Amino acid sequence: MGEKANTHPGAAGRATAADRPASVRNVVLVGHSGSGKTTLVEALALTAGALNRAGRVEDGGTVSDYDEIEHRQQRSVQLSLVPVERDGIKINLLDTPGYADFVGELRAGLRAADAALFVVSASDGVDGSTRMVWDECAAVGMPRAIVITHLEAARADFEEMTRVCAEAFGADDPDAVLPLYLPLHGPQGPDGHAPVTGLIGLLSQQLFDYSSGERKESEPGPDQLPLIEEARNRLIEGIIAESEDETLMDRYLGGEEIGIDTLVQDLERAVARGTFFPVLAAAPAAEGARQGLGTIEVLELVTGGFPTPLEREAPAVSTPDGKPRDLRLGNPDGPLVAEVVKTASDPYVGRISLVRVFSGTLRPDETVHVSGHGLTDRGHEDHDVDERVGALSAPFGKQQRPLAHCIAGDLACVAKLNRAETGDTLSATDDPLLMEPWEMPDPLLPVAIQAHSKPDEDKLSQGLARLVAEDPTMRLEQNQDTHQVVLWCLGEAHADVALERLRGRYGVQVDVVPHKVALRETFAGRSAGRGRHVKQSGGHGQYAICEIEVEPLPGGSGIEFVDKVVGGAVPRQFIPSVEKGVRTQASKGVAAGYPLIDIRVTLLDGKAHSVDSSDAAFQTAGALALRQAAGDATIHLLEPVAEVTVLVGDDYVGAVMSDLSGRRGRVLGTEQTAGGRTLVRAEVPEIEIGRYAIDLRSLSHGTARFSRSYARHEPMPAQLAEKIREQGRDAS
């Protein structure tokens, strides 16, 4: 960690399969959009020798953000794996999108990784969503480090940003968030800004000058050591406080000089345990340079301080029927347990699955069992199938470099698993297993779509099936009430990417149409109706008369049909016909074309003809009777009401409650939770929260979350109901 300078060129141009789990590090990069994660990945790849000096892959492409959509949007929209080598260690760098709409890709990266680098921009600071991800990592004890970027910005201040990080991430122990290096500044420019040209190691007290494009190590001058004394002492005390040697602090306070080797070992152990979170600085290399500032230090932290896959507490494993299975994961010779963390489609290769192997060894051309469960509510079918593994490869930009195998702890891309979806488990065919799925956010933004043309309609179903197979944060709904195809997404950007993939990847043009909510109708009071269907046009005629009474029922009662005919006025065989006619008309609505619910229809009387009465005639009479009853009654238009739960920071509670009230919502109560947050419960008409996923993010600066569930249907305000009836009349 900063005590050795290894600048060998690495293994550019070839993919190496890890030979043992201890030689693998899986690291996810986390941070808000624009913090510099992708730039840092490329800088680390350049320093490790995986890129040439121009910062390009050998075929001329970029190592990350290589998707055409990413180029057009100028931001990451998907999880990218960039494997590099350093000091005999294979480092799998997992670059995640920073925009909130693609949190599913972030969660996949967290699942595949064993440690996290939180990338913080010196010019932008720490946002609320990054704090939330930090808390998620803390909840599972994931080791973390912080890398501060954009130090070239005019107002960048490393020391101030370190303080901000300690405040944001070190709520329980600010002394657990400390820098390992301090920046060295060059001469001030005309604007008064002094660029960072190197680092000084607080433990080694060595200078690392990057101004030439390569790291050069030297001894500090006598005037420089006093500048780091306070920070160095605080770092040493922070490391010793985390040491497993309880005598170390007493010895240090007693004046004993603690050896640097001991400090480094204790530091690495504390980082791997997730109890100490070092802060580093990094910047991309200048054009033509081999090494970016701080990149060697970051790589040394990863190889020396981050845990191996053997140290990870793996997710629970069971058989497909739910019986727990106790396995020592991380064993290359153990039973095969692997998980699909990402699914993508390649126009030439077909489906490609990014897989993390937790136990055993995955090899090309072997047959594996694919288990997928638990996402049926999002349009995914449960499945247990055997599939033959295609080629294994390590991705690098658009390249796929062949691998001979993938051991426990490593990641690889697998070709041609045609049934495997994101979140599925791969295991041996004779010993099928299932990993506990990771938590995914609920998609809460509805996007109603329809095929642009008849050829698109033919391809739409298959294209949508592929989309949801790739992205478990997307839900496909075929709404039987509104007859709409609805994609439930996490936000507008998520929806835009999905629709663009439909067009560009699957050749399906779709139109976005207004999303409809499932309205209903009901009777406001008791009413009676008479249905008379009498026709004579030669031959057998049609004769059916029925009299009914309709009364409202409590919500959720549906439609109740009661027979009170006496004396055989309506023959027994035609009473079901009347009921069928009533129910058919109810499904079509009686006022605005929405299904009628929560009523009791009582058949009181009627007339029949010995020759001309029929099943069809009494069905028609039943429908006519219901329509007449509706014409003489007040019909309420019912709207669905959702129970909404919002978890929001205390600073935004007032704004959230005011906004909910403005949506005709009723706040049911609030509840204080940990971390300075409040749980707000409310009931809100669904028609008012179609875009709430977007509006809440704006209202809370991305720090609030909400869930929704159907509560009931209730009468819509008369003015709004009349407006909807007018829209229906205009449309017809």
C-alpha positions in Angstrom: 0.0 0.0 0.0 2.2 2.8 -1.3 5.4 1.1 -0.2 6.3 -0.5 -3.5 6.3 0.7 -7.0 5.5 -2.0 -9.6 5.2 -0.6 -13.0 5.4 -3.7 -15.2 3.3 -3.6 -18.3 0.9 -6.4 -17.3 -0.8 -8.7 -19.6 -2.1 -6.5 -22.4 -3.9 -8.2 -25.1 -4.6 -11.6 -23.5 -7.1 -13.0 -21.0 -5.8 -15.0 -18.1 -7.9 -17.4 -16.1 -7.3 -17.2 -12.4 -5.6 -20.3 -11.0 -6.9 -19.9 -7.4 -9.4 -17.8 -5.6 -6.8 -16.1 -3.5 -5.4 -14.5 -6.6 -8.7 -12.8 -7.5 -10.1 -9.4 -6.4 -13.6 -8.4 -7.4 -14.1 -4.6 -7.0 -17.2 -2.6 -7.8 -16.9 1.2 -8.5 -19.7 3.2 -7.0 -20.5 6.9 -7.3 -22.9 9.4 -8.7 -23.1 10.2 -12.4 -20.1 12.2 -13.5 -17.9 11.4 -10.6 -15.3 9.8 -12.8 -15.8 6.0 -12.4 -15.3 5.1 -16.0 -12.3 7.4 -16.3 -10.8 5.8 -13.2 -11.3 2.3 -14.6 -9.5 3.3 -17.8 -6.7 4.9 -15.8 -6.3 1.8 -13.7 -6.3 -0.4 -16.9 -3.6 1.8 -18.4 -1.4 1.6 -15.4 -1.9 -2.2 -15.2 -0.8 -2.4 -18.8 -4.1 -3.6 -20.2 -4.4 -0.4 -22.4 -1.9 1.2 -24.7 -0.7 4.8 -23.9 -3.5 6.4 -25.9 -5.9 4.8 -23.5 -7.4 2.5 -26.1 -8.0 -1.2 -26.4 -6.0 -2.9 -29.0 -8.8 -2.8 -31.6 -9.1 1.0 -31.1 -12.2 0.9 -29.0 -12.7 2.2 -25.5 -12.5 -0.2 -22.5 -15.8 1.0 -20.9 -19.0 2.8 -22.1 -18.6 1.0 -25.4 -22.4 0.6 -26.1 -23.8 2.9 -28.7 -26.5 4.1 -26.3 -23.7 5.1 -23.8 -21.9 7.1 -26.6 -25.1 8.9 -27.5 -26.1 9.6 -23.9 -22.6 10.4 -22.7 -23.0 8.3 -19.5 -22.9 4.7 -18.4 -26.2 2.8 -18.6 -25.0 -0.7 -17.8 -22.6 -2.7 -15.7 -19.2 -3.2 -17.4 -16.5 -5.7 -16.4 -12.8 -4.8 -17.0 -10.4 -7.4 -15.9 -6.7 -6.4 -15.3 -3.7 -8.0 -13.7 -1.3 -6.6 -11.1 1.4 -8.3 -9.1 0.0 -11.7 -10.1 -3.5 -10.8 -9.0 -6.4 -10.7 -11.3 -8.6 -7.7 -10.6 -12.1 -7.6 -11.9 -13.1 -4.0 -12.1 -16.9 -3.6 -12.2 -17.9 -0.2 -13.5 -21.5 0.7 -12.6 -23.8 3.5 -13.8 -24.2 6.4 -11.4 -27.6 7.6 -12.5 -30.4 6.4 -10.2 -32.5 4.9 -13.1 -29.8 2.2 -13.5 -29.6 1.1 -9.9 -30.4 -2.4 -11.0 -27.0 -2.5 -12.7 -25.4 -1.1 -9.6 -27.0 -3.9 -7.4 -25.7 -6.5 -9.8 -22.2 -5.1 -9.5 -22.5 -5.2 -5.7 -23.6 -8.8 -5.9 -20.6 -9.8 -8.1 -18.0 -7.9 -6.0 -16.3 -8.5 -2.7 -15.3 -4.8 -2.1 -16.2 -1.4 -3.3 -14.4 1.7 -4.4 -16.5 4.8 -3.8 -15.6 7.4 -6.4 -16.2 11.0 -5.2 -15.7 14.1 -7.3 -13.7 16.9 -5.6 -15.9 19.4 -7.4 -19.3 17.8 -6.7 -19.0 16.2 -3.3 -21.1 13.3 -1.9 -24.8 13.1 -2.9 -27.6 11.4 -1.1 -27.8 8.4 -3.3 -24.1 7.6 -2.8 -24.7 7.8 1.0 -27.6 5.3 0.6 -25.4 2.8 -1.3 -22.7 3.2 1.4 -25.3 2.3 4.0 -26.3 -0.8 2.0 -22.6 -1.9 1.9 -22.3 -1.2 5.6 -25.3 -3.4 6.3 -23.6 -6.4 4.7 -20.1 -5.5 5.9 -18.6 -5.0 2.5 -15.1 -3.5 2.6 -14.9 -0.1 1.1 -12.4 2.6 0.1 -12.8 6.1 -1.2 -11.1 7.6 -4.3 -11.3 11.4 -4.8 -11.3 12.5 -8.4 -11.4 15.7 -10.4 -8.5 17.3 -8.4 -7.7 19.3 -11.5 -10.8 21.4 -10.9 -10.1 25.0 -10.0 -11.8 24.8 -6.5 -10.8 21.2 -5.8 -9.6 20.8 -2.2 -8.5 17.3 -1.2 -8.3 18.0 2.5 -11.8 19.5 2.6 -13.3 16.7 0.5 -11.7 14.2 2.9 -13.5 15.9 5.8 -16.7 15.8 3.8 -16.3 12.1 3.2 -15.6 11.4 6.9 -18.7 13.3 7.8 -20.8 11.5 5.2 -19.4 8.0 5.6 -18.0 7.9 9.1 -21.0 8.7 11.1 -20.2 6.0 13.6 -16.4 6.6 13.7 -15.0 9.5 11.7 -11.5 8.2 12.5 -12.2 5.2 10.4 -12.3 7.4 7.2 -8.8 8.8 6.8 -6.4 9.5 3.9 -3.4 7.3 3.2 -1.7 10.1 1.1 -1.7 13.8 0.9 -1.5 15.6 -2.5 1.6 17.5 -3.7 0.9 20.7 -5.6 2.9 22.2 -8.4 3.4 25.9 -9.2 0.3 28.0 -9.3 -1.1 28.9 -12.7 -2.4 32.3 -13.9 -5.8 31.5 -12.3 -4.2 30.9 -8.9 -4.8 27.1 -9.1 -1.9 24.8 -8.2 -2.3 21.4 -9.9 -1.7 18.2 -8.0 1.5 16.6 -9.4 2.2 13.9 -6.8 1.4 12.3 -3.5 3.2 11.9 -0.2 2.7 8.6 1.7 1.6 9.2 5.3 3.0 5.9 6.4 6.2 5.6 4.3 6.8 9.4 4.3 7.9 9.0 0.7 7.2 11.4 -2.2 5.6 10.0 -5.4 5.9 12.4 -8.2 3.7 11.8 -11.3 4.5 15.0 -13.2 6.6 13.1 -15.8 3.8 10.6 -16.6 5.4 7.9 -14.5 5.7 7.6 -10.8 9.0 8.6 -9.4 9.8 8.0 -5.7 12.0 10.3 -3.6 12.7 11.4 -0.1 10.8 14.4 1.2 12.6 17.6 2.1 12.9 18.7 5.7 10.3 21.4 5.1 7.7 18.9 3.9 7.6 16.4 6.8 6.1 18.8 9.3 3.2 19.3 6.8 2.1 15.7 7.2 2.9 15.1 10.8 -0.7 15.7 12.1 -2.3 13.7 9.4 0.2 10.9 9.8 -0.3 10.7 13.6 -4.1 10.6 13.2 -3.8 7.8 10.5 -1.5 5.7 12.8 -3.8 6.1 15.7 -6.8 5.1 13.5 -5.0 2.0 12.3 -3.9 1.0 15.7 -7.4 1.5 17.0 -8.5 -1.3 14.5 -5.6 -3.6 15.3 -6.2 -7.0 16.7 -3.1 -6.5 18.9 -4.7 -4.8 22.0 -1.2 -3.9 23.4 -0.3 -1.8 20.3 -2.1 1.4 21.4 -0.5 1.3 24.8 2.9 0.8 23.3 2.3 3.6 20.8 1.1 6.1 23.4 4.1 5.1 25.5 6.4 6.5 22.9 7.3 3.2 21.1 7.9 3.6 17.4 5.6 1.1 15.6 7.2 -0.5 12.6 5.8 0.3 9.2 5.3 -3.3 8.3 3.1 -3.8 11.4 1.1 -0.8 10.5 0.6 -1.9 6.9 -0.5 -5.4 7.9 -2.9 -4.0 10.5 -4.2 -1.5 7.9 -4.8 -4.2 5.3 -6.6 -6.4 7.8 -8.8 -3.6 8.9 -9.7 -2.7 5.3 -10.5 -6.3 4.5 -12.7 -6.6 7.5 -14.6 -3.5 6.5 -13.8 -1.5 9.7 -11.4 1.0 8.2 -12.0 3.0 5.0 -8.9 4.7 3.4 -9.2 7.8 1.3 -7.0 8.0 -1.8 -6.7 10.4 -4.8 -6.5 9.6 -8.5 -6.4 11.3 -11.8 -6.2 10.0 -15.4 -2.8 10.0 -17.2 -1.9 12.9 -19.5 -1.9 12.1 -23.2 1.0 9.7 -23.9 1.7 9.1 -20.2 1.8 5.6 -18.8 0.4 6.2 -15.4 -2.2 8.5 -13.9 -1.8 10.1 -10.6 -2.6 7.8 -7.7 -3.4 4.8 -9.9 -0.5 2.7 -8.6 -1.6 3.4 -5.0 -5.2 2.4 -5.8 -4.1 -0.9 -7.4 -1.8 -1.6 -4.4 -4.7 -1.0 -2.0 -6.9 -3.4 -4.1 -4.3 -6.2 -4.2 -3.0 -5.8 -0.7 -6.0 -4.6 1.3 -9.2 -5.8 -0.4 -10.4 -9.3 0.5 -10.2 -12.4 -1.6 -13.4 -14.3 -2.6 -12.5 -16.8 0.1 -13.2 -14.1 2.7 -16.7 -13.2 1.5 -19.8 -14.3 3.2 -21.7 -15.9 0.4 -25.5 -15.7 -0.2 -27.7 -18.6 1.0 -27.9 -21.7 -1.2 -30.8 -24.1 -1.4 -32.2 -26.8 -3.6 -34.9 -25.7 -6.1 -37.6 -27.0 -3.8 -36.4 -24.8 -0.9 -34.3 -27.1 1.2 -31.2 -25.2 2.7 -27.8 -26.5 1.5 -24.7 -25.8 3.6 -21.8 -25.3 1.2 -18.3 -23.9 1.7 -18.3 -21.5 -1.2 -15.0 -20.4 -2.8 -13.8 -24.0 -3.3 -12.8 -24.6 -7.0 -13.2 -28.3 -6.4 -16.6 -28.0 -4.8 -20.1 -28.3 -6.3 -20.7 -25.8 -9.1 -22.7 -22.8 -7.9 -22.6 -19.7 -10.2 -24.9 -16.8 -10.7 -25.9 -14.8 -13.8 -25.4 -11.2 -12.7 -26.0 -9.6 -16.1 -27.5 -10.6 -19.4 -27.0 -9.0 -22.8 -27.6 -9.7 -26.4 -25.0 -9.5 -29.1 -26.2 -9.3 -32.7 -23.5 -11.8 -33.8 -23.0 -14.1 -30.8 -26.6 -14.1 -29.3 -27.2 -14.0 -25.6 -24.2 -13.4 -23.4 -24.3 -14.0 -19.6 -21.9 -12.4 -17.2 -21.5 -15.0 -14.5 -19.9 -14.9 -11.0 -18.8 -18.4 -9.9 -19.1 -18.9 -6.1 -18.2 -22.6 -5.9 -16.7 -25.1 -8.3 -15.2 -24.5 -11.7 -17.2 -23.6 -14.8 -15.8 -25.0 -18.1 -16.8 -24.5 -21.8 -19.1 -27.0 -23.5 -20.3 -28.6 -20.2 -24.0 -29.0 -19.5 -25.3 -27.1 -16.5 -28.6 -26.8 -14.7 -30.2 -23.3 -14.9 -32.6 -22.4 -12.1 -34.6 -19.2 -12.1 -37.2 -18.4 -9.4 -38.8 -15.5 -7.6 -39.4 -12.9 -10.3 -42.8 -14.1 -11.6 -44.4 -10.8 -10.6 -42.2 -9.1 -13.1 -43.0 -11.1 -16.2 -40.4 -13.8 -15.6 -41.4 -17.5 -15.6 -40.0 -19.9 -13.1 -37.7 -22.3 -14.9 -35.5 -25.3 -14.3 -33.7 -26.4 -17.5 -30.4 -28.0 -18.5 -28.3 -26.0 -21.0 -25.0 -26.5 -22.7 -22.4 -23.8 -21.8 -20.9 -22.1 -24.8 -17.5 -20.4 -24.9 -16.1 -18.7 -21.8 -14.5 -15.3 -22.3 -13.2 -12.2 -20.4 -14.8 -9.0 -21.8 -12.6 -6.0 -22.6 -14.5 -3.3 -24.3 -16.2 -4.9 -27.3 -13.6 -7.7 -27.3 -14.3 -11.1 -25.8 -11.0 -12.9 -25.0 -11.3 -16.7 -24.6 -10.9 -18.4 -21.2 -10.1 -22.0 -20.6 -12.2 -22.1 -17.4 -13.6 -19.9 -14.6 -12.9 -20.9 -11.0 -14.7 -20.1 -7.8 -14.4 -16.4 -7.1 -13.8 -15.3 -10.7 -16.1 -13.8 -13.3 -16.6 -14.7 -16.9 -18.9 -14.2 -19.9 -20.8 -17.3 -21.0 -22.2 -17.6 -24.5 -25.4 -19.2 -25.7 -27.2 -19.8 -22.4 -30.5 -19.2 -24.2 -32.8 -19.6 -21.2 -30.7 -18.1 -18.5 -31.8 -14.7 -17.2 -30.3 -12.2 -14.9 -30.4 -13.6 -11.3 -30.5 -17.3 -12.4 -28.3 -19.9 -10.7 -26.0 -22.3 -12.7 -25.2 -25.6 -11.0 -24.4 -29.2 -11.8 -27.2 -31.2 -13.6 -27.0 -34.0 -11.0 -27.0 -31.5 -8.1 -29.2 -28.6 -8.9 -29.0 -25.6 -6.6 -30.5 -22.2 -6.2 -28.9 -19.0 -4.7 -31.0 -16.6 -2.7 -31.8 -13.7 -5.1 -30.5 -10.2 -4.4 -32.8 -7.4 -3.6 -34.0 -5.4 -6.6 -35.9 -2.1 -6.5 -39.5 -2.1 -7.7 -40.1 -0.4 -11.1 -42.7 2.2 -10.4 -42.9 4.3 -13.6 -45.5 2.9 -16.0 -44.8 3.4 -19.8 -47.6 2.2 -22.0 -46.5 1.2 -25.5 -48.0 -0.1 -28.7 -46.5 -1.4 -31.9 -45.9 1.3 -34.5 -47.0 -1.0 -37.4 -48.2 -4.5 -38.2 -44.6 -5.9 -38.8 -43.6 -4.4 -35.4 -46.6 -6.0 -33.7 -45.3 -9.4 -34.9 -41.9 -8.8 -33.3 -43.0 -6.9 -30.2 -43.6 -9.9 -27.9 -40.2 -11.5 -28.5 -38.4 -8.2 -28.1 -40.1 -7.4 -24.8 -39.4 -10.9 -23.5 -35.7 -10.4 -24.3 -35.7 -7.0 -22.6 -37.1 -8.3 -19.3 -34.8 -11.3 -19.4 -31.9 -8.9 -19.4 -33.2 -6.5 -16.8 -34.9 -7.7 -13.7 -35.6 -4.1 -12.6 -38.1 -3.9 -15.5 -41.6 -5.4 -15.3 -43.8 -6.3 -18.2 -47.6 -6.0 -17.8 -50.3 -7.1 -20.2 -53.1 -5.1 -18.5 -56.4 -7.0 -18.9 -58.5 -4.1 -17.8 -57.0 -1.3 -20.0 -55.8 -3.7 -22.7 -52.4 -1.9 -22.7 -48.9 -3.3 -22.8 -47.1 -1.5 -20.0 -43.3 -1.5 -19.3 -42.7 -0.6 -15.6 -39.4 1.2 -15.4 -37.3 2.9 -12.7 -37.3 6.3 -14.4 -37.4 8.2 -17.7 -33.8 7.4 -18.6 -34.4 3.8 -17.9 -37.5 3.8 -20.2 -35.6 5.7 -22.9 -32.8 3.1 -22.9 -35.3 0.2 -23.0 -37.2 1.7 -26.0 -33.9 2.5 -27.8 -32.8 -1.1 -27.3 -36.1 -2.3 -28.7 -35.5 -0.2 -31.8 -31.8 -0.7 -32.3 -31.2 -4.2 -30.9 -34.4 -6.0 -31.8 -35.7 -3.9 -34.7 -39.1 -3.1 -33.0 -40.6 0.4 -33.4 -43.1 1.3 -30.7 -45.2 4.3 -29.8 -45.6 5.6 -26.3 -49.2 6.2 -25.5 -50.9 7.7 -22.3 -51.0 5.2 -19.5 -54.5 4.4 -18.3 -55.5 3.4 -14.8 -58.2 0.7 -14.3 -61.3 2.8 -13.5 -64.6 1.2 -12.5 -68.3 2.1 -12.2 -70.9 1.4 -9.5 -74.4 2.4 -8.6 -74.7 5.2 -6.0 -78.1 4.0 -4.8 -81.0 1.5 -5.4 -82.6 1.5 -8.9 -84.9 -0.7 -10.9 -84.8 -1.6 -14.6 -87.0 -3.5 -17.1 -85.5 -5.2 -20.1 -87.9 -5.9 -23.0 -86.6 -7.7 -26.1 -89.5 -8.6 -28.3 -89.0 -9.0 -32.1 -91.0 -10.8 -34.8 -89.6 -11.0 -38.3 -90.9 -14.2 -39.8 -90.3 -17.6 -38.5 -89.2 -17.8 -34.8 -89.2 -14.4 -33.1 -87.4 -13.2 -30.0 -89.3 -12.7 -26.8 -87.8 -12.0 -23.3 -88.9 -9.6 -20.6 -87.2 -9.3 -17.2 -87.4 -6.9 -14.3 -84.5 -6.4 -12.0 -83.5 -4.3 -9.0 -79.9 -3.1 -8.5 -78.4 -1.9 -5.2 -74.8 -1.0 -4.3 -72.6 -3.3 -2.2 -69.5 -2.6 -0.1 -66.2 -2.3 -1.9 -64.7 -5.5 -3.0 -68.0 -7.4 -3.3 -68.0 -7.8 -7.0 -71.3 -8.6 -8.7 -73.9 -10.6 -6.9 -76.9 -12.0 -8.8 -80.0 -13.1 -6.8 -83.1 -14.9 -8.2 -86.4 -14.0 -6.6 -88.7 -15.0 -9.5 -91.9 -16.7 -8.3 -94.5 -18.6 -10.2 -92.2 -19.5 -13.1 -92.6 -16.0 -14.7 -89.1 -16.6 -16.1 -88.5 -20.3 -16.8 -85.7 -21.9 -14.8 -83.6 -22.6 -17.9 -83.5 -18.9 -18.8 -82.5 -17.5 -15.4 -78.7 -18.2 -16.0 -79.2 -16.4 -19.4 -80.4 -13.3 -17.6 -77.4 -13.4 -15.3 -75.0 -13.9 -18.2 -76.5 -10.9 -20.0 -76.2 -8.7 -16.8 -72.6 -9.7 -16.2 -71.7 -9.2 -19.9 -73.2 -5.7 -19.8 -71.5 -5.0 -16.5 -68.1 -5.9 -17.9 -68.7 -3.2 -20.6 -69.9 -0.6 -18.2 -73.1 1.4 -18.2 -72.0 5.1 -18.1 -68.4 5.7 -19.3 -67.4 2.3 -20.6 -65.6 1.0 -17.5 -66.5 -2.3 -15.7 -69.3 -2.2 -13.2 -68.6 -3.6 -9.8 -69.9 -3.9 -6.2 -73.6 -4.3 -6.9 -76.4 -6.8 -6.2 -78.7 -7.5 -9.1 -82.0 -9.1 -8.1 -84.2 -10.7 -10.8 -87.8 -10.1 -9.6 -90.1 -10.9 -12.5 -90.4 -11.4 -16.2 -92.3 -12.9 -19.1 -91.5 -15.7 -21.6 -93.0 -17.1 -24.8 -93.4 -20.8 -25.3 -91.9 -20.6 -28.8 -90.0 -17.3 -29.2 -88.1 -17.2 -25.9 -84.4 -18.3 -26.0 -81.1 -18.1 -24.2 -80.0 -15.2 -26.5 -83.2 -13.3 -26.0 -83.0 -13.4 -22.2 -79.3 -12.4 -22.3 -80.2 -9.4 -24.3 -83.1 -8.6 -22.0 -80.8 -8.8 -19.0 -78.4 -6.4 -20.5 -81.2 -4.0 -21.4 -82.6 -4.1 -17.9 -79.2 -3.2 -16.4 -78.8 -0.3 -18.8 -82.3 1.0 -18.0 -81.6 0.8 -14.3 -78.4 2.8 -14.8 -80.2 5.4 -16.8 -82.4 6.2 -13.8 -79.6 6.1 -11.2 -76.5 8.0 -10.3 -73.4 6.2 -11.4 -70.2 6.7 -9.5 -66.9 6.5 -11.4 -64.5 4.6 -9.2 -60.7 5.2 -9.3 -58.0 2.9 -7.8 -56.4 4.1 -4.7 -52.9 3.0 -3.7 -51.3 2.7 -0.3 -48.0 4.6 -0.7 -45.1 4.4 1.7 -42.3 6.9 1.4 -38.9 6.6 3.2 -37.4 10.1 3.2 -34.8 12.1 5.0 -36.2 14.3 7.8 -35.2 17.4 5.9 -37.7 16.6 3.1 -40.7 15.3 5.2 -42.7 18.5 5.0 -42.2 18.8 1.3 -43.2 15.2 0.7 -46.3 15.4 2.8 -47.4 18.7 1.1 -46.9 17.1 -2.3 -48.9 14.1 -1.4 -51.8 16.3 -0.2 -51.6 18.1 -3.5 -52.2 14.8 -5.2 -55.5 14.3 -3.3 -53.6 12.0 -1.0 -54.5 11.3 2.7 -51.5 11.0 5.0 -52.2 8.2 7.4 -49.2 8.7 9.7 -45.4 9.0 10.0 -42.8 6.9 11.7 -39.3 7.8 12.7 -36.6 5.4 11.5 -32.9 5.0 11.8 -30.4 7.3 10.0 -32.4 10.5 10.3 -35.3 9.3 8.1 -39.0 9.2 8.3 -41.5 6.7 6.9 -44.6 8.5 5.6 -47.7 6.4 4.9 -50.5 7.7 2.7 -53.4 6.7 0.4 -53.2 8.4 -3.0 -55.4 7.9 -6.1 -53.3 6.0 -8.7 -54.2 8.5 -11.4 -52.1 11.1 -9.4 -48.9 9.0 -9.0 -48.1 7.9 -12.6 -45.0 10.0 -12.6 -44.3 10.0 -8.8 -41.1 8.0 -9.3 -39.7 11.0 -11.2 -41.3 13.7 -9.1 -40.2 12.3 -5.8 -36.6 12.0 -6.9 -36.6 15.7 -7.8 -38.3 16.6 -4.6 -35.9 14.8 -2.4 -32.7 15.2 -4.5 -32.7 11.5 -5.1 -32.7 10.4 -1.4 -36.2 9.2 -1.0 -37.7 5.8 -1.9 -41.3 4.7 -2.1 -43.5 1.7 -2.5 -47.1 1.3 -3.6 -49.8 -1.3 -3.4 -53.4 -1.4 -4.4 -55.8 -0.6 -1.6 -59.2 -0.3 -3.1 -61.5 1.5 -5.6 -63.4 4.5 -4.3 -65.6 7.2 -5.9 -63.8 9.9 -7.9 -64.7 13.6 -7.3 -67.7 14.5 -9.5 -65.8 17.2 -11.4 -63.0 14.9 -12.4 -65.3 12.1 -13.2 -67.3 14.3 -15.6 -64.1 15.4 -17.3 -63.1 11.7 -17.9 -66.6 11.0 -19.2 -66.3 13.9 -21.7 -62.9 12.6 -22.8 -64.5 9.2 -23.4 -67.3 10.7 -25.4 -64.8 12.7 -27.5 -62.7 9.6 -28.2 -65.8 7.7 -29.4 
